[in-house]
Amino acid sequence: MTCHILVATIRNIDAESARWEEEFGVGLTSAEQYREDVPVTLPYLYEAYDDDLPLLMLLNELMTIGDVVELYEYCEGKKGGVAMNRKEEAVTVNLHQKTYQDQHGTYKLNQKKWLNDLATKRYLTDRSVTTFLKY
């Protein structure tokens, strides 16, 4: 089963993606071919070719105050390729306030080591959309 990390953004980032691949080691390419199959709501869809800390570092750099980004792990072949969206399992991460929210509550991330703290939490899944906010 092949899984893809999909990143939906509120603005087009094609022009900046080459710089980010060089700087962070995370490749982003258009993923519009998955548009019909995934439950994201933002207009621009990309596939990321890395995960964990480099992806989190990229999101922090990519986002400006007021931005919203959605992440979703799309696994081909799972239930016929149909994406799930279990809203009760959704995760929201606020990169400005350094908080992580899931169905169990809202948690403050460590102010100095928040990237490492966030990397240990479940922020990417094929069961729901993860929303990253920066405000």
N, C-alpha and C positions, 0 to 999 in steps of 0.2 A: 504494500500500500504506500503510495507516494503522498507526502504531505507538503503543503505550500504555506508559507507565512505571508499572509496578505495584509497590506497596509493601505487603508483608505484615508485620504486627506481632503481637506476643505479647499486646498489650492494646488495648482499644478506645480510639481517639483522636478520635472524632467531636466531642466537646464542645470540644476544643481547636483543631480545624482552622480555624475562622474567624479566630482570633487569629493563627495561623501564616501564613495567607494575607496578612493585613494586615502582619505583621511581616517576613516573609521573601519575600513575593510568590509563594509556592508554594501552589497550590490542591490540596486532597486531597478526593476524593469516594469514596464506596463503589464498589467494583468487583467485587462479588460475582457479577455476570453472567459474569465470566471464570474463576471458581473451577474449573470442570470442565476448562478448557483450559490451565491453567498449572501448572508443577511446584513451586509454593511449598508450604510445609508449615505455616506459622503461621496461626492462626485468623481474623485480621482482614485483609481485603484492600481496598486503596485504590488509586485512580489519582492520580498526581501530574501537575499541569499546569505543570511546569517541570523543568529539569534543570540539571546542572553545579553551579556554586557555590551558588546558592540552595537547591537540593535537599540538597546536602551540609551546608550550614549548618543546615537544618531537621532533618536526621537527628541532627546533633550535639546540637541543643537538645532534640529529642524524646526521645532515649534517655537513660536513667539507668543507673547502674552495675548490671550484670547483665542488661541488655536485649539482645535479638536482633531484628534487622530483616532481611528479605529483599527484594531488588530484582530485578525481571525486566522485560525489555523484550519485550512481546508484540506481534508484528506480524501483523495480520490479513491473510489472503490468502497468507501464506507457507506453502508445503506444505499447503495446504488449511486453514490456520489452526491446525494442530497445533503445539503448543509443543515445543521441544527442551529437553533437559536433559543436556548433555554434562558429566558430573561432572569429567572430567579437565581441563576448561577453567574450572572454578569459581574464583571469586575470594572471598577473605575479607579484610575490612578490620576491624581492631580500632581503634576510635576512642579508646579509653583509652590503649592502648600506642603508638598512632600507627604501626601496621604495615600493610602491604599484602602479601598472599600470593596467588600464582598458581601455575600448574603448573611454573614455572621456579624458584621459591624464595620466601623471605620477605624483604621489604625494609623498612627503617626509613624512615618519612616524615620530612621536615624538621620539627623540633619547633616552629619559629616560623612556618613557611609551609606547614604540612601540608595545609591546605585547597586551596591552589593546587597543591601537589605532587600530591595525590590527583586533582584535576580533570584533570591531564595524563595520568593512567593510564586503562586500560580497566577501568572498574568497572561498566558497564551494557551488557548484551548480551542478545540473544535466543537465545544458544546455551547459557547456563547461568545458574543462580541465583547472585546475589552476596549473600553473608552479611555483614552489619555486626554487629559485636560491641562491647560496651562493658564490659569487665572486665579 
